[in-house]
């Protein structure tokens, strides 16, 4: 961290100017320039501006190497430098707020994404399986496949065996996976009659890649936001 005098001397040397030459350009005595370069005096605002004109530099270009200088207490005695420090403080404060808000947003959205993925709010992973034994013809009771024997009037064994073979032949199971529970059973009209779908006792879980991505993005966003919050002092340091 340099001082104003050291900065002034370095810039003069970069221009390959002697003290007398530079003092003449600025319009000050060589002895006064020597005091400035040795930090034995602080220039007035008018002389500071003259120094900048001679060096062909803006306040910002001149002060950048001195932003963390321990000589700040002396430097702010120059009006233009004091204003420069104040503008930097305002910009730094605004940047700090933006970084903090961004970190908070990332952490919040990260937690929301992870929770949505973990709870399967976007992509359902729980399904209910329904099974139908076969097509029920028009006029037949809905439980014909399980209780057909109750509807046989003839006690003739031959007739009963024939009916049994018929019902076995008509058994063409059909399955449906529903993403929500619609009750123990439901009826669906099909060609040739209708089907009764009955729910299995247990639901089935089928993982969805979308939920894994939500969890991953949620963790990534939250960790990035947390890192941003922890690094904020360094990122916004003047």
C-alpha positions as CSV (number, residue, x, y, z in Angstrom):
1,X,0.0,0.0,0.0
2,X,1.6,3.2,-1.2
3,X,1.1,6.8,-0.1
4,X,0.2,9.8,-2.2
5,X,3.9,10.9,-2.3
6,X,5.1,7.5,-3.4
7,X,2.4,7.3,-6.1
8,X,3.2,10.8,-7.3
9,X,6.9,10.0,-7.6
10,X,6.2,6.7,-9.4
11,X,4.0,8.4,-11.9
12,X,6.6,11.1,-12.5
13,X,9.3,8.5,-13.1
14,X,7.1,6.6,-15.5
15,X,6.9,9.8,-17.6
16,X,10.7,10.1,-17.3
17,X,10.5,13.6,-15.9
18,X,12.8,15.2,-13.4
19,X,11.5,17.0,-10.4
20,X,12.3,20.4,-12.0
21,X,10.6,19.5,-15.3
22,X,7.5,18.1,-13.6
23,X,7.3,21.0,-11.1
24,X,7.4,23.4,-14.0
25,X,4.5,21.6,-15.8
26,X,2.4,21.7,-12.7
27,X,3.3,25.3,-11.9
28,X,4.8,24.7,-8.5
29,X,8.2,25.1,-6.9
30,X,10.6,22.1,-7.0
31,X,11.0,22.2,-3.3
32,X,7.2,22.0,-2.8
33,X,7.1,19.0,-5.2
34,X,9.8,17.3,-3.1
35,X,7.8,17.8,0.0
36,X,4.8,16.2,-1.7
37,X,6.8,13.2,-2.9
38,X,8.2,12.7,0.6
39,X,4.7,13.0,2.2
40,X,5.8,16.0,4.1
41,X,2.9,18.1,2.7
42,X,-0.6,17.5,1.3
43,X,-1.6,19.4,-1.9
44,X,-4.6,21.7,-2.0
45,X,-7.5,20.7,-4.2
46,X,-6.3,23.1,-6.9
47,X,-2.7,21.8,-6.9
48,X,-4.0,18.2,-6.9
49,X,-6.0,19.0,-10.1
50,X,-2.9,20.5,-11.6
51,X,-1.0,17.4,-10.8
52,X,-3.6,15.2,-12.5
53,X,-3.6,17.5,-15.6
54,X,0.2,17.2,-15.8
55,X,0.0,13.4,-15.5
56,X,-2.9,13.2,-17.9
57,X,-4.9,11.1,-15.4
58,X,-8.4,11.2,-13.9
59,X,-9.0,11.1,-10.2
60,X,-10.1,7.4,-10.5
61,X,-6.9,6.4,-12.4
62,X,-4.7,8.2,-9.9
63,X,-6.5,6.8,-6.8
64,X,-6.9,3.2,-7.8
65,X,-3.5,2.1,-6.3
66,X,-4.3,4.1,-3.2
67,X,-7.8,2.7,-2.5
68,X,-6.6,0.8,0.6
69,X,-3.9,3.2,1.5
70,X,-3.2,3.7,5.2
71,X,-2.7,7.4,4.2
72,X,-6.5,7.8,3.7
73,X,-6.8,10.2,6.7
74,X,-4.5,12.7,5.0
75,X,-5.8,12.0,1.5
76,X,-9.4,13.0,2.3
77,X,-8.2,16.5,3.1
78,X,-8.3,16.9,-0.7
79,X,-11.9,17.7,-1.6
80,X,-11.8,15.7,-4.9
81,X,-10.3,12.7,-3.2
82,X,-12.8,12.9,-0.4
83,X,-15.7,12.8,-2.9
84,X,-14.0,9.9,-4.7
85,X,-13.8,7.9,-1.5
86,X,-17.5,8.6,-0.8
87,X,-18.6,7.6,-4.3
88,X,-16.6,4.3,-3.9
89,X,-18.3,3.7,-0.5
90,X,-21.8,4.2,-2.1
91,X,-21.0,1.9,-5.0
92,X,-19.5,-0.7,-2.6
93,X,-22.6,-0.6,-0.4
94,X,-24.9,-1.0,-3.4
95,X,-22.8,-3.9,-4.7
96,X,-22.8,-5.5,-1.2
97,X,-26.6,-5.4,-1.1
98,X,-26.9,-6.9,-4.6
99,X,-24.5,-9.8,-3.6
100,X,-26.4,-10.4,-0.4
101,X,-29.8,-10.3,-2.1
102,X,-28.5,-12.7,-4.8
103,X,-27.1,-15.1,-2.2
104,X,-30.5,-15.0,-0.3
105,X,-32.4,-15.7,-3.5
106,X,-30.1,-18.6,-4.5
107,X,-30.4,-20.2,-1.1
108,X,-34.2,-19.8,-1.1
109,X,-34.7,-21.0,-4.6
110,X,-32.3,-23.9,-4.0
111,X,-34.2,-25.0,-0.9
112,X,-37.5,-24.8,-2.8
113,X,-36.2,-26.8,-5.8
114,X,-34.8,-29.5,-3.5
115,X,-38.0,-29.7,-1.5
116,X,-40.1,-29.9,-4.7
117,X,-37.9,-32.7,-6.1
118,X,-37.8,-34.6,-2.8
119,X,-41.5,-34.4,-2.3
120,X,-42.3,-35.2,-6.0
121,X,-44.4,-32.1,-6.3
122,X,-43.6,-31.6,-10.0
123,X,-43.1,-35.1,-11.2
124,X,-45.2,-37.8,-9.5
125,X,-43.5,-41.0,-8.6
126,X,-46.3,-42.8,-6.8
127,X,-48.8,-44.8,-9.0
128,X,-51.7,-47.0,-8.3
129,X,-52.2,-50.2,-10.2
130,X,-55.7,-51.3,-11.3
131,X,-56.5,-54.7,-12.8
132,X,-59.4,-55.8,-14.9
133,X,-60.1,-59.5,-15.4
134,X,-61.8,-59.2,-18.8
135,X,-64.6,-57.6,-20.8
136,X,-68.0,-57.8,-19.2
137,X,-70.8,-58.1,-21.8
138,X,-73.9,-56.0,-21.8
139,X,-76.4,-57.2,-19.3
140,X,-73.9,-59.1,-17.2
141,X,-73.3,-58.2,-13.6
142,X,-70.0,-56.3,-12.8
143,X,-68.7,-59.1,-10.7
144,X,-69.4,-61.8,-13.3
145,X,-65.7,-63.0,-13.4
146,X,-65.5,-63.6,-9.6
147,X,-69.1,-64.7,-8.9
148,X,-70.3,-66.2,-12.2
149,X,-71.2,-69.5,-10.5
150,X,-73.8,-67.6,-8.4
151,X,-75.7,-66.7,-11.6
152,X,-75.9,-70.3,-13.0
153,X,-79.5,-71.7,-12.6
154,X,-78.8,-75.1,-14.0
155,X,-77.2,-77.6,-11.6
156,X,-76.1,-79.7,-14.5
157,X,-72.3,-80.3,-14.0
158,X,-71.8,-80.3,-17.8
159,X,-73.3,-76.8,-18.1
160,X,-71.3,-75.5,-15.2
161,X,-68.0,-76.9,-16.7
162,X,-68.9,-75.4,-20.0
163,X,-69.5,-72.0,-18.4
164,X,-66.3,-72.3,-16.4
165,X,-64.3,-72.9,-19.6
166,X,-66.1,-69.9,-21.2
167,X,-65.2,-67.6,-18.3
168,X,-61.6,-68.8,-18.3
169,X,-61.3,-68.1,-22.1
170,X,-62.7,-64.6,-21.6
171,X,-60.2,-63.7,-19.0
172,X,-57.9,-61.3,-20.8
173,X,-56.3,-59.2,-18.0
174,X,-55.7,-55.5,-18.5
175,X,-53.7,-53.2,-16.2
176,X,-53.8,-49.5,-15.7
177,X,-51.3,-47.3,-13.7
178,X,-53.0,-44.2,-12.3
179,X,-51.1,-41.3,-10.8
180,X,-53.8,-40.8,-8.2
181,X,-56.1,-43.0,-6.2
182,X,-59.6,-43.1,-7.8
183,X,-61.2,-45.5,-5.4
184,X,-61.3,-49.3,-5.0
185,X,-62.6,-49.8,-8.5
186,X,-63.9,-48.0,-11.5
187,X,-65.7,-48.9,-14.7
188,X,-64.5,-48.2,-18.2
189,X,-66.6,-48.6,-21.4
190,X,-64.8,-50.7,-24.0
191,X,-65.6,-52.3,-27.3
192,X,-68.0,-55.2,-26.6
193,X,-69.0,-54.1,-23.1
194,X,-67.1,-52.7,-20.2
195,X,-64.2,-53.4,-17.9
196,X,-64.1,-53.2,-14.1
197,X,-60.7,-52.1,-12.8
198,X,-59.9,-53.0,-9.2
199,X,-57.1,-51.5,-7.2
200,X,-54.2,-53.5,-5.9
201,X,-53.6,-53.2,-2.2
202,X,-50.2,-51.5,-2.6
203,X,-49.1,-48.5,-4.6
204,X,-46.1,-48.6,-6.9
205,X,-43.2,-46.2,-6.8
206,X,-41.5,-45.3,-10.1
207,X,-38.5,-42.9,-9.9
208,X,-38.5,-39.9,-12.2
209,X,-35.3,-38.3,-13.4
210,X,-36.9,-34.9,-13.2
211,X,-37.1,-35.1,-9.4
212,X,-33.4,-36.0,-9.2
213,X,-32.6,-33.0,-11.3
214,X,-34.7,-30.8,-9.1
215,X,-32.8,-32.0,-6.0
216,X,-29.4,-31.6,-7.7
217,X,-30.2,-28.1,-9.0
218,X,-31.6,-27.2,-5.5
219,X,-28.4,-28.3,-3.7
220,X,-26.2,-26.6,-6.3
221,X,-28.1,-23.3,-6.0
222,X,-28.2,-23.4,-2.2
223,X,-24.5,-24.2,-1.9
224,X,-23.6,-21.5,-4.4
225,X,-25.7,-19.0,-2.6
226,X,-24.1,-19.9,0.7
227,X,-20.6,-19.6,-0.7
228,X,-21.5,-16.2,-2.2
229,X,-22.8,-15.1,1.2
230,X,-19.5,-16.2,2.9
231,X,-17.3,-14.6,0.2
232,X,-19.3,-11.4,0.1
233,X,-16.8,-9.4,2.2
234,X,-14.0,-10.3,-0.1
235,X,-16.0,-9.7,-3.3
236,X,-17.2,-6.2,-2.2
237,X,-14.0,-5.2,-0.4
238,X,-12.8,-1.8,-1.6
